[in-house]
Amino acid sequence: MEIARLLAALLASLAVSLAQAAPFTPKSDNDVVERLPSGATDPSVRRVDSLRKQLAARPDDVALRMEIARRYFDLAMAQGDPRYVGYAQAAIIPLAKTEANSAQYWLVKGMIEQYSHDFPGALQSLEKASQLDPKAPDPIAWQAAIHMVQARYPEALSECTRLVPLAHPLYAQGCTAYVEAATGHLAPAYEILSKELANAGDAAPGLVLWIETRLGEMAIRLQKFDEAQAHFDRALRLGLTDQFLLGAYSDFLLLRNRPAEVTKLLADWERSDVLLLRLALAGKAAKDPRAADWASQLRDRFAAAALRGDRLHEQEAARFELDVEGHPDKALDYASRNYTAQKEARDAEILLRAALAANQPKAAQPALDWLRTNHYEDPALARIADELAAKGATR
């Protein structure tokens, strides 16, 4: 993946890439778990299928294995199907003993580890990759993303600074602005990043998509809804498959009471748990006859995850229990456990809302402390925090 697409997939956290189901790892490269849809039309899928056929004839080709792993991981990030991560993991397993001095191996390993919420392991692998190839921006950017997920903002900002001499200026500026917008500098971060994008010239489409999407989210928090719409429109016109963009725009449409547009936008996206949740929310709001089926699919997926002991998509499960099922106590349980691992804005929001709905204001204290300590700016979260304070939580 080009550098720009890596940052797009990476810093998109995070309510998407780190919230998927646990990847299944085939025992060999020849295992066929399922024929995924879109293979006949998606050139990315066709390309990786072609590479796998080549690998069957050249199983010792390290470069080919690495390319397959990266391409599968890219597909997982773009389409939201965690099985692609399992395929990526299967591709690099044979390299563990032979590629200990390969920066690329440690990078891919770290990417897979962060996907599975093994953040300490991921940081170790990514740092190893960075030591082996000090001029590579990718491991640094991934470390910044993990620090952001865990609300370690000074560490994230330090990694963004390391990117400055190594990558496109917009790449490093986008990383920095993302941190600044989360730590009390929302308006200047938005203005600076907007100007940087306008002056970026020939920035890669993947990087532009990520910047426009993040600017759209910042504009929402600034109550600049027309500007948010414009950012999302420009991102969509790039024509790239990106489930983070689709999820963020769907949330915007739901916020603006436009659920019918969500069901149209996400047609054929039921495979992604993240986007299926948005379909269920939109279907319920629009009284769409398909809403019950979307909710049933999610119910089954979350139940299966619980049986496996899979805790990787608790944020989405909490939102489902609160906003679709109407079970605030169950939502609070999911949200509280999720917040022990992930502390991004969406994680805080669902914890705050679930605690308020369950009338357990004290349970929201970790998210309230995060809001206060980091000066996170969002009028919607501030209103919920005030309501919780009125019920006894410490604001």
C-alpha positions in Angstrom: 0.0 0.0 0.0 1.3 3.5 -0.8 2.2 5.6 2.2 -0.9 7.8 1.9 -3.2 4.8 2.0 -1.4 3.4 5.1 -2.1 6.5 7.1 -5.7 6.6 5.9 -6.3 3.1 7.0 -4.2 3.5 10.1 -5.5 6.6 11.8 -9.0 5.7 10.9 -9.2 3.9 14.1 -10.0 3.4 15.0 -13.7 3.0 15.5 -13.4 0.8 12.5 -10.1 -1.0 12.0 -9.7 -1.9 15.7 -13.3 -2.8 16.2 -13.6 -5.8 14.0 -14.1 -9.5 14.9 -11.0 -11.6 15.6 -9.3 -12.9 12.4 -9.5 -16.6 11.6 -6.1 -18.0 10.5 -6.2 -20.8 7.9 -3.7 -23.6 8.5 -2.2 -23.4 5.1 -2.1 -21.2 2.0 -4.3 -23.7 0.2 -7.2 -23.6 2.7 -10.4 -22.2 1.2 -12.6 -20.9 4.0 -15.2 -19.1 1.8 -15.4 -17.5 -1.6 -15.9 -13.9 -0.8 -18.1 -11.7 -2.9 -16.8 -9.0 -5.3 -14.0 -11.2 -6.6 -15.4 -11.0 -10.1 -15.6 -7.3 -10.1 -13.1 -5.9 -7.6 -9.6 -5.6 -9.2 -7.9 -5.7 -5.8 -9.5 -9.0 -5.0 -8.7 -10.4 -8.4 -5.1 -9.3 -8.1 -4.5 -11.0 -4.7 -6.2 -14.1 -6.0 -3.7 -14.1 -8.9 -0.8 -13.7 -6.4 -2.0 -16.6 -4.3 -2.0 -18.9 -7.4 1.6 -17.8 -8.0 2.5 -18.6 -4.4 1.2 -22.1 -4.8 3.9 -22.6 -7.4 6.5 -20.6 -5.4 5.9 -21.2 -1.7 9.4 -20.0 -0.7 9.0 -16.6 -2.4 9.4 -14.2 0.5 8.6 -11.0 -1.5 5.5 -12.6 -2.9 4.3 -13.7 0.6 4.8 -10.2 1.9 2.9 -8.6 -1.0 0.0 -11.0 -0.5 -0.1 -10.2 3.3 -0.1 -6.4 2.6 -2.8 -6.6 0.0 -5.0 -8.8 2.2 -4.6 -6.3 5.0 -5.5 -3.4 2.7 -8.7 -5.2 1.7 -9.6 -5.8 5.4 -9.1 -2.1 6.1 -11.1 -1.0 3.0 -13.9 -3.5 3.2 -14.2 -4.3 6.9 -14.0 -8.1 6.5 -11.7 -9.5 9.2 -11.1 -12.7 7.3 -8.7 -10.9 5.1 -6.5 -10.3 8.1 -6.6 -14.0 8.8 -5.3 -14.6 5.3 -2.6 -11.9 5.8 -1.5 -13.6 8.9 -1.4 -17.1 7.3 0.8 -15.6 4.5 3.5 -14.4 6.9 3.5 -17.3 9.5 6.2 -19.3 7.5 8.5 -16.2 7.6 8.7 -15.9 11.4 12.0 -17.8 11.6 13.7 -16.6 8.4 12.8 -12.9 8.3 13.8 -11.7 11.8 15.9 -9.0 10.3 13.2 -7.8 7.8 11.6 -4.4 8.6 8.7 -5.3 6.3 8.0 -8.5 8.2 7.9 -6.7 11.5 5.7 -4.0 10.0 3.1 -6.4 8.8 3.2 -8.4 12.0 2.6 -5.2 14.0 -0.3 -4.2 11.8 -1.9 -7.6 12.4 -1.3 -7.4 16.1 -2.9 -4.0 16.5 -5.9 -5.3 14.6 -6.3 -8.0 17.3 -5.8 -5.4 20.1 -2.4 -6.7 21.1 -1.2 -3.2 21.4 1.9 -3.9 23.5 3.0 -6.6 21.0 2.2 -4.3 18.0 4.2 -1.5 19.4 7.2 -3.8 19.9 6.9 -5.1 16.4 6.5 -1.7 14.9 9.5 -0.3 16.8 11.6 -3.3 15.6 10.5 -2.4 12.0 11.5 1.2 12.6 14.9 0.3 14.0 15.6 -1.9 11.0 14.5 0.8 8.6 14.7 4.2 10.3 13.6 6.1 7.2 10.3 4.2 6.8 7.3 6.3 7.8 4.8 3.5 8.0 5.9 1.9 11.4 6.0 5.4 12.9 2.5 6.3 11.7 1.1 3.0 13.0 2.6 3.7 16.4 1.0 7.1 16.4 -2.3 5.5 15.7 -2.0 3.0 18.6 -1.1 5.8 21.0 -4.2 7.7 19.8 -6.4 4.8 20.5 -5.1 4.6 24.0 -5.3 8.4 24.6 -1.5 8.7 25.0 -1.4 12.0 23.1 2.2 13.2 23.9 3.5 9.9 22.6 1.3 10.2 19.5 2.5 13.7 18.9 6.1 12.6 19.2 5.6 10.0 16.5 3.9 12.6 14.3 6.9 14.8 14.7 9.2 11.9 13.6 7.2 11.7 10.3 8.1 15.3 9.3 11.4 14.6 7.5 10.2 11.2 6.1 6.9 11.8 4.4 4.7 14.1 2.3 4.1 17.3 4.4 0.4 16.7 4.4 1.0 13.2 5.8 2.8 14.5 8.8 0.5 17.6 9.2 -2.6 15.3 9.1 -1.1 13.2 11.9 -0.3 16.3 14.0 -3.7 17.9 13.4 -5.4 14.7 14.5 -3.7 14.9 17.9 -4.2 18.6 18.3 -7.9 18.3 17.5 -8.2 15.8 20.4 -6.4 17.9 22.9 -8.1 21.3 23.1 -7.0 22.8 19.8 -9.9 21.9 17.5 -10.4 25.1 15.7 -6.8 25.9 14.8 -6.2 22.3 13.9 -9.1 22.4 11.5 -8.0 25.7 9.9 -4.4 24.7 9.5 -5.2 21.3 8.1 -7.7 22.8 5.7 -5.1 25.2 4.4 -2.5 22.5 4.1 -4.9 20.4 2.0 -5.7 23.3 -0.2 -2.0 23.9 -0.9 -1.1 20.2 -1.1 -1.0 20.0 -4.9 -0.5 16.5 -6.1 -1.2 14.6 -2.8 -2.2 11.0 -3.3 -6.0 10.3 -3.4 -5.8 8.0 -0.4 -4.3 10.7 1.7 -6.8 13.3 0.5 -9.6 10.9 1.4 -8.4 10.5 4.9 -7.8 14.3 5.4 -11.2 15.2 4.0 -12.9 12.6 6.2 -11.1 13.9 9.3 -11.9 17.5 8.4 -15.6 16.5 8.1 -15.5 15.1 11.6 -13.8 18.2 12.9 -16.4 20.4 11.2 -19.2 18.5 12.9 -17.7 19.2 16.3 -17.3 22.8 15.3 -21.1 22.8 14.3 -20.1 23.7 10.7 -22.5 21.2 9.1 -22.4 22.7 5.6 -18.6 22.4 5.6 -18.8 18.9 6.9 -21.1 17.9 4.1 -18.7 19.5 1.6 -15.7 17.5 3.0 -17.6 14.2 2.9 -18.8 15.0 -0.7 -15.2 15.6 -1.8 -14.0 12.4 -0.2 -16.8 10.3 -1.8 -16.0 11.8 -5.2 -12.6 10.3 -5.1 -14.2 6.9 -5.8 -12.1 4.9 -3.3 -13.5 2.0 -1.3 -13.1 3.0 2.3 -15.4 1.7 5.0 -14.1 4.3 7.5 -15.4 7.1 5.2 -18.7 5.3 4.8 -19.1 4.9 8.5 -18.2 8.5 9.3 -20.5 9.9 6.7 -23.3 7.6 7.8 -23.0 8.9 11.3 -23.2 12.4 10.0 -26.3 11.6 8.0 -27.9 9.9 11.1 -27.0 13.0 13.2 -28.8 15.2 10.6 -31.9 12.9 10.6 -31.3 11.6 7.0 -31.5 7.8 7.6 -32.9 7.0 4.1 -29.7 8.3 2.6 -27.7 5.9 4.8 -29.6 2.8 3.6 -28.9 3.9 0.0 -25.2 4.7 0.7 -24.6 1.3 2.4 -26.4 -0.9 0.0 -24.5 -4.2 -0.4 -22.3 -3.5 2.7 -23.9 -5.9 5.1 -20.7 -8.0 5.3 -19.0 -5.2 7.4 -20.2 -5.3 11.1 -19.4 -1.6 11.4 -21.6 -0.6 8.4 -24.3 -3.2 9.2 -24.7 -1.4 12.5 -25.3 1.9 10.6 -27.8 0.1 8.4 -29.7 -1.1 11.5 -29.7 2.3 13.0 -30.9 4.0 9.8 -33.4 1.2 9.2 -34.9 1.7 12.6 -35.0 5.5 12.3 -36.6 5.3 8.8 -38.9 2.4 9.7 -37.4 0.5 6.8 -38.9 -3.0 6.4 -35.3 -4.4 6.3 -34.4 -3.1 9.7 -35.5 -6.2 11.6 -33.3 -8.4 9.4 -30.3 -6.1 9.8 -30.8 -6.1 13.6 -31.1 -9.9 13.6 -27.8 -10.3 11.7 -26.0 -8.1 14.1 -27.6 -9.9 17.1 -26.3 -13.3 15.8 -22.8 -11.9 15.1 -22.4 -10.4 18.5 -23.7 -13.5 20.2 -21.2 -15.6 18.2 -18.4 -13.2 19.2 -19.4 -13.5 22.9 -19.3 -17.3 22.7 -15.7 -17.1 21.2 -14.7 -14.7 24.0 -14.1 -12.1 21.3 -14.0 -8.6 22.8 -12.8 -6.7 19.7 -16.0 -5.1 18.8 -17.5 -4.1 22.1 -18.0 -0.5 21.1 -20.2 -1.4 18.3 -22.0 -4.0 20.4 -22.7 -1.3 23.0 -24.1 1.0 20.5 -26.3 -1.8 19.1 -27.6 -2.7 22.6 -28.3 1.0 23.4 -29.7 2.4 20.2 -31.2 -0.6 18.5 -32.2 -3.1 21.2 -32.9 -0.5 23.9 -30.9 -2.3 26.6 -28.9 0.4 28.5 -27.5 -1.9 31.2 -26.1 -4.3 28.7 -24.8 -1.5 26.6 -23.1 0.0 29.7 -21.4 -3.4 30.4 -20.0 -3.5 26.8 -19.0 0.1 26.8 -17.2 -0.1 30.2 -15.2 -3.1 29.2 -14.4 -1.5 25.8 -13.1 1.6 27.5 -10.4 -0.3 29.3 -8.7 -0.9 26.0 -9.8 1.9 23.7 -10.2 5.5 24.6 -11.1 7.4 21.4 -13.9 9.8 21.2 -16.4 7.2 20.0 -15.5 5.0 22.9 -16.0 7.8 25.3 -19.3 8.8 23.7 -20.9 5.4 24.0 -19.8 5.1 27.6 -21.2 8.5 28.5 -24.5 7.8 26.7 -24.9 4.3 28.1 -24.2 5.4 31.7 -26.8 8.2 31.4 -29.4 5.9 29.9 -28.7 3.3 32.6 -28.9 5.9 35.3 -25.4 5.0 36.5 -23.5 8.3 36.3 -20.5 7.1 38.2 -19.8 4.4 35.6 -19.0 7.3 33.1 -16.3 8.7 35.3 -13.3 7.4 33.2 -14.7 9.1 30.1 -15.5 12.3 32.0 -12.0 12.3 33.3 -10.7 11.9 29.7 -12.9 14.9 28.6 -11.6 17.1 31.4 -7.9 16.1 31.3 -7.5 16.4 27.5 -9.9 19.3 26.9 -11.6 17.4 24.2 -14.0 19.7 22.4 -17.4 18.4 21.3 -20.7 20.2 22.2 -22.6 16.9 22.1 -20.3 15.2 24.6 -20.3 18.3 26.8 -24.1 18.2 27.1 -24.1 14.6 28.1 -21.3 15.3 30.6 -23.4 18.1 32.1 -26.4 15.7 32.5 -24.2 13.1 34.2 -22.8 15.7 36.5 -26.3 16.7 37.5 -26.9 13.1 38.5 -23.8 12.9 40.7 -20.8 12.3 38.4 -17.8 14.5 38.8 -17.6 16.9 35.9 
